[in-house]
Amino acid sequence: MKFVPDHRLLAFLVQVELAFAVHLVCADEKPMMKAVVAHEYGAPEVLKFEEVPRPEPKEDEVLVRVIASGVNPADPLTLSGKYAREFGTHLPLIPGYDIAGVVEKTGAKVTNLKAGDAVYGYPTFGGGWAEYITVKQWEVAAKPNTLNFAEAAAVPMGALTAWQALVDTAQLHPGQTILVHGGSGGVGSFAVQIAKARGARVIATASTANQDLLKQLGADVAIDYMKTRFEDVAKDVDAVLDPVGKETLARSYGVVKKGGIVMSLVARPDPVELEKRGIRGAAISVHPDAEDLAEIARLIDAGKIKPVVTEVLPLSEAIAAQRQAETHHTRGKLVLRIADEPKD
């Protein structure tokens, strides 16, 4: 008897075989994500918007689905590669040192976070300008309840810098006076509010356009540096926070009382000036700290601190955001939106 093949059966078997082959290929492929990546150091134009493999968390890490990421004045410096060795950066580089998002997956040794938790934080080596990021559990904390994700993404690096300068280094306490230069900027706006929350008197400088913002933030004395020399107003202060450097730093030594402190974010205070005047100096750097972030979140939820968000841009506008960051004249913070705000 002659065998006649069943064409329908053959077609079905071919489909099964194809499906199995596709499954094997897909099982081998890493899940992908969209990200802003620099394959070389340079100007903002080196950034590319592309698909890259999604990271997997190590046992002491969590995978966060990023909803929003902040833009910082330090970003162009990192992108330039000038301080690659000091910052520990390497190529390819995904910028983004402020994140707010939702925990997707946790490593085996993570104890204080679980999938579904809303978090915000400062990833040490960046990576926030992407749909997903892996972070150590000490780099993030629970997102402030009273902020949406875009607002929360404007907080970590700037607020941590101000907090670690004022609380840890200056040990600012009630009744003291602090002069905050650039009080309308990313760090300065938090410094004004943190100082007020600690019971200090705040003198702050900003341009003419930002005088109203200084008052809203709670500054006791607002100085328009375009019209008034700050040293004509600020005298015998306990502390100075300087994110500007150069001439501003040089003129600041004279307004500090004996035993006070000058803190700079961009330079090392001059030891000759410090000794001559009997004052202290500190070059401020910032590090991630989940406990500090939790304390900042408590003050935010208590209404003592609020971020100043100038604009929320889509991730595809990263180059424009970097160009704005380079000017060092952003009012508050720019934020990149990476995904829609989750529904409650």
C-alpha positions as CSV (number, residue, x, y, z in Angstrom):
1,M,0.0,0.0,0.0
2,K,1.4,3.4,-1.0
3,F,2.0,6.0,1.8
4,V,0.4,9.4,1.1
5,P,1.7,12.2,3.4
6,D,-0.8,14.3,5.2
7,H,0.1,17.9,4.2
8,R,-1.8,19.4,7.1
9,L,0.2,17.2,9.6
10,L,3.5,18.2,7.9
11,A,2.6,21.9,8.1
12,F,1.7,21.5,11.7
13,L,5.0,19.8,12.5
14,V,7.0,22.5,10.7
15,Q,5.2,25.2,12.7
16,V,6.0,23.4,16.0
17,E,9.6,23.1,15.0
18,L,9.8,26.8,14.0
19,A,8.1,27.8,17.3
20,F,10.6,25.7,19.3
21,A,13.5,27.2,17.4
22,V,12.2,30.7,18.0
23,H,11.8,29.9,21.7
24,L,15.4,28.7,22.0
25,V,16.7,31.9,20.3
26,C,14.5,34.1,22.6
27,A,15.6,32.2,25.7
28,D,19.2,33.0,24.7
29,E,18.5,36.7,24.1
30,K,18.8,39.2,26.9
31,P,15.8,41.5,27.5
32,M,16.4,44.9,26.0
33,M,15.6,48.5,27.2
34,K,15.8,52.0,25.9
35,A,18.6,54.2,27.3
36,V,20.7,57.3,26.7
37,V,24.3,56.1,26.1
38,A,27.7,57.7,25.5
39,H,30.2,55.5,23.7
40,E,32.8,58.3,23.9
41,Y,33.5,61.2,26.2
42,G,32.7,64.7,25.0
43,A,30.0,67.3,24.6
44,P,26.2,66.5,25.0
45,E,26.1,65.6,21.3
46,V,27.9,62.3,22.0
47,L,24.8,61.0,23.7
48,K,22.8,58.4,21.7
49,F,19.2,57.2,22.3
50,E,19.4,53.4,21.7
51,E,18.4,49.9,22.8
52,V,20.8,48.1,25.2
53,P,20.6,44.9,27.3
54,R,18.6,45.3,30.5
55,P,20.8,44.7,33.6
56,E,20.2,41.9,36.1
57,P,20.5,42.5,39.8
58,K,23.3,40.9,41.8
59,E,22.5,39.3,45.1
60,D,22.9,42.7,47.0
61,E,21.1,44.8,44.4
62,V,17.6,45.6,43.2
63,L,16.4,46.1,39.7
64,V,14.4,49.4,39.5
65,R,12.0,50.3,36.6
66,V,12.9,54.0,36.3
67,I,9.9,56.4,36.0
68,A,12.0,59.6,36.1
69,S,15.6,60.8,36.4
70,G,17.1,64.1,37.4
71,V,19.5,66.3,35.5
72,N,22.5,67.7,37.4
73,P,25.1,70.4,36.7
74,A,27.8,67.8,37.3
75,D,26.4,65.6,34.5
76,P,28.3,67.4,31.7
77,L,31.5,67.1,33.8
78,T,31.1,63.4,34.0
79,L,30.3,63.2,30.3
80,S,33.4,65.1,29.4
81,G,35.6,62.3,30.9
82,K,37.8,64.9,32.5
83,Y,37.5,63.3,35.9
84,A,36.8,59.7,34.8
85,R,39.4,58.3,37.1
86,E,38.3,60.2,40.2
87,F,34.6,59.5,39.5
88,G,35.1,55.9,38.6
89,T,33.3,56.2,35.3
90,H,33.9,54.1,32.2
91,L,32.5,53.7,28.7
92,P,29.9,53.0,27.5
93,L,28.3,55.4,30.0
94,I,24.6,55.9,30.9
95,P,24.3,59.2,32.8
96,G,21.7,59.9,35.5
97,Y,22.5,60.3,39.2
98,D,18.9,60.9,40.4
99,I,16.2,58.3,40.1
100,A,12.7,57.6,41.1
101,G,11.0,54.4,40.2
102,V,9.5,51.0,41.2
103,V,11.4,47.9,42.4
104,E,11.0,45.2,39.8
105,K,13.2,42.5,41.2
106,T,15.5,42.0,44.3
107,G,18.7,40.0,44.8
108,A,18.8,37.2,47.3
109,K,20.6,39.2,50.0
110,V,18.3,42.3,49.8
111,T,16.2,42.5,53.0
112,N,14.7,45.9,53.2
113,L,13.1,46.3,49.7
114,K,10.6,44.2,47.8
115,A,9.1,44.2,44.3
116,G,6.5,46.9,43.9
117,D,8.2,49.3,46.3
118,A,8.3,53.0,45.1
119,V,11.9,54.2,45.7
120,Y,14.1,57.2,45.0
121,G,17.9,57.6,45.2
122,Y,21.3,58.3,44.0
123,P,23.1,55.5,42.0
124,T,26.8,56.1,42.6
125,F,27.9,55.5,39.0
126,G,24.9,56.9,37.2
127,G,22.7,54.8,34.9
128,G,19.4,56.5,35.6
129,W,18.7,57.7,32.0
130,A,17.4,54.3,31.1
131,E,14.2,52.2,31.5
132,Y,15.8,50.0,34.1
133,I,18.8,50.3,36.5
134,T,20.3,48.1,39.2
135,V,21.2,49.7,42.5
136,K,22.6,48.7,45.8
137,Q,20.0,48.8,48.6
138,W,21.9,51.6,50.4
139,E,21.7,53.8,47.4
140,V,17.8,54.2,47.5
141,A,15.1,54.7,50.1
142,A,11.3,54.8,50.1
143,K,10.0,57.6,47.8
144,P,8.4,60.5,49.7
145,N,4.6,59.9,49.7
146,T,3.7,63.5,49.0
147,L,5.7,63.7,45.7
148,N,5.0,62.1,42.3
149,F,7.9,60.3,40.6
150,A,9.1,63.3,38.5
151,E,9.2,65.5,41.7
152,A,11.0,62.8,43.6
153,A,13.6,62.4,40.9
154,A,14.6,66.1,41.4
155,V,15.6,65.4,45.0
156,P,18.4,62.9,45.7
157,M,21.8,64.2,44.6
158,G,21.0,67.9,45.3
159,A,19.4,67.3,48.7
160,L,22.1,64.8,49.8
161,T,24.8,67.3,48.9
162,A,23.1,70.0,50.9
163,W,22.3,67.7,53.8
164,Q,25.8,66.2,54.1
165,A,27.4,69.7,53.9
166,L,25.0,71.4,56.5
167,V,24.3,68.5,58.8
168,D,27.4,66.3,58.7
169,T,30.2,68.9,58.0
170,A,29.0,72.2,59.4
171,Q,26.7,70.6,62.1
172,L,24.4,73.6,61.6
173,H,22.2,74.2,64.7
174,P,19.4,76.6,65.7
175,G,20.4,80.2,66.0
176,Q,23.3,80.0,63.6
177,T,23.5,82.0,60.4
178,I,24.4,80.5,57.0
179,L,25.1,82.3,53.7
180,V,24.0,80.1,50.7
181,H,25.3,81.2,47.3
182,G,23.2,80.1,44.3
183,G,20.1,79.7,46.5
184,S,17.8,79.0,43.6
185,G,19.9,76.2,42.1
186,G,19.7,72.4,42.5
187,V,21.8,72.3,45.7
188,G,21.2,75.8,46.9
189,S,17.4,75.5,46.9
190,F,17.6,72.4,49.2
191,A,20.3,74.1,51.4
192,V,18.0,77.0,52.1
193,Q,15.2,74.7,53.2
194,I,17.3,72.3,55.2
195,A,19.0,75.2,57.1
196,K,15.5,76.6,57.9
197,A,14.3,73.2,59.0
198,R,17.3,73.1,61.4
199,G,16.4,76.5,62.9
200,A,19.1,78.5,61.3
201,R,18.9,82.0,59.9
202,V,19.5,82.0,56.1
203,I,21.0,84.6,53.8
204,A,20.9,83.5,50.2
205,T,22.0,84.9,46.9
206,A,20.4,84.6,43.4
207,S,19.8,86.6,40.3
208,T,17.1,89.3,40.0
209,A,14.7,86.8,38.4
210,N,15.0,84.3,41.3
211,Q,14.5,86.7,44.2
212,D,10.9,85.6,44.6
213,L,11.9,81.9,44.7
214,L,14.4,82.6,47.6
215,K,11.6,84.1,49.6
216,Q,9.3,81.1,48.8
217,L,12.0,78.8,50.0
218,G,12.2,80.6,53.3
219,A,15.3,82.7,53.0
220,D,15.4,85.4,55.8
221,V,17.5,87.7,53.6
222,A,17.5,87.5,49.8
223,I,20.5,89.1,48.0
224,D,20.3,90.0,44.3
225,Y,24.0,89.4,43.4
226,M,23.5,91.4,40.1
227,K,22.8,94.5,42.1
228,T,24.3,94.1,45.6
229,R,27.7,92.8,46.8
230,F,26.9,90.0,49.2
231,E,29.6,91.1,51.7
232,D,27.8,94.4,52.2
233,V,24.9,92.5,53.7
234,A,26.3,89.2,55.1
235,K,28.7,89.7,58.0
236,D,29.9,87.4,60.8
237,V,28.1,84.3,59.5
238,D,28.7,80.8,61.0
239,A,28.8,79.0,57.6
240,V,29.0,79.6,53.8
241,L,27.9,77.1,51.2
242,D,29.5,77.9,47.8
243,P,28.6,76.1,44.6
244,V,30.2,78.8,42.4
245,G,33.9,79.0,43.3
246,K,36.5,81.5,41.9
247,E,35.7,85.1,42.9
248,T,32.6,84.2,44.9
249,L,34.7,81.8,47.1
250,A,37.5,84.3,47.4
251,R,35.1,87.0,48.6
252,S,33.4,84.7,51.1
253,Y,36.2,84.2,53.6
254,G,35.8,87.7,54.9
255,V,32.1,87.3,55.9
256,V,32.7,84.3,58.2
257,K,33.2,84.8,61.9
258,K,36.2,83.2,63.7
259,G,35.6,79.5,64.2
260,G,33.1,79.4,61.3
261,I,33.3,77.3,58.1
262,V,33.4,77.9,54.4
263,M,32.2,74.9,52.3
264,S,32.7,74.7,48.5
265,L,31.3,72.2,46.1
266,V,33.7,73.2,43.3
267,A,37.0,74.0,44.9
268,R,39.3,73.4,47.9
269,P,39.1,76.4,50.2
270,D,42.5,78.3,50.4
271,P,44.4,77.1,53.5
272,V,46.2,80.5,53.8
273,E,42.9,82.4,54.0
274,L,41.5,79.9,56.5
275,E,44.5,80.2,58.8
276,K,44.7,83.9,58.5
277,R,41.1,84.3,59.6
278,G,40.8,81.5,62.1
279,I,38.1,79.7,60.2
280,R,37.6,76.2,58.8
281,G,37.1,75.0,55.3
282,A,35.8,71.9,53.5
283,A,35.6,70.7,49.9
284,I,32.2,69.0,49.8
285,S,31.6,65.8,47.9
286,V,28.4,63.7,48.1
287,H,27.8,60.0,48.6
288,P,24.6,57.9,48.5
289,D,23.1,57.2,51.9
290,A,19.7,55.5,52.4
291,E,19.4,56.8,56.0
292,D,19.9,60.4,54.8
293,L,17.4,59.9,52.0
294,A,14.9,58.5,54.5
295,E,15.4,61.6,56.7
296,I,15.0,63.9,53.8
297,A,11.8,62.1,52.7
298,R,10.4,62.6,56.3
299,L,11.0,66.4,56.0
300,I,9.5,66.5,52.6
301,D,6.3,64.6,53.8
302,A,6.2,67.0,56.8
303,G,6.1,70.0,54.4
304,K,9.5,71.3,55.4
305,I,11.3,70.7,52.1
306,K,10.0,70.7,48.5
307,P,11.9,70.2,45.2
308,V,11.8,73.0,42.6
309,V,11.2,71.4,39.2
310,T,11.6,73.7,36.3
311,E,10.7,71.4,33.5
312,V,10.0,67.7,32.8
313,L,11.3,66.5,29.4
314,P,11.0,63.2,27.7
315,L,14.1,61.0,27.8
316,S,14.6,61.6,24.1
317,E,15.4,65.3,25.0
318,A,18.5,64.3,27.0
319,I,20.9,66.3,24.8
320,A,18.9,69.5,25.3
321,A,18.7,68.8,29.0
322,Q,22.5,68.4,29.2
323,R,23.0,71.7,27.3
324,Q,20.9,73.5,29.9
325,A,22.8,71.8,32.8
326,E,26.0,73.1,31.3
327,T,24.9,76.7,31.8
328,H,24.8,76.3,35.6
329,H,21.8,78.7,35.7
330,T,18.9,76.3,36.0
331,R,16.2,77.3,38.4
332,G,15.8,74.2,40.6
333,K,16.0,71.0,38.6
334,L,15.3,69.6,35.2
335,V,13.8,66.1,35.1
336,L,13.7,63.5,32.4
337,R,10.5,61.4,32.2
338,I,11.3,57.8,31.3
339,A,7.9,56.1,31.8
340,D,4.3,57.3,32.7
341,E,3.5,57.8,36.4
342,P,2.2,54.4,37.8
343,K,-1.5,54.4,38.5
344,D,-2.3,53.9,42.2
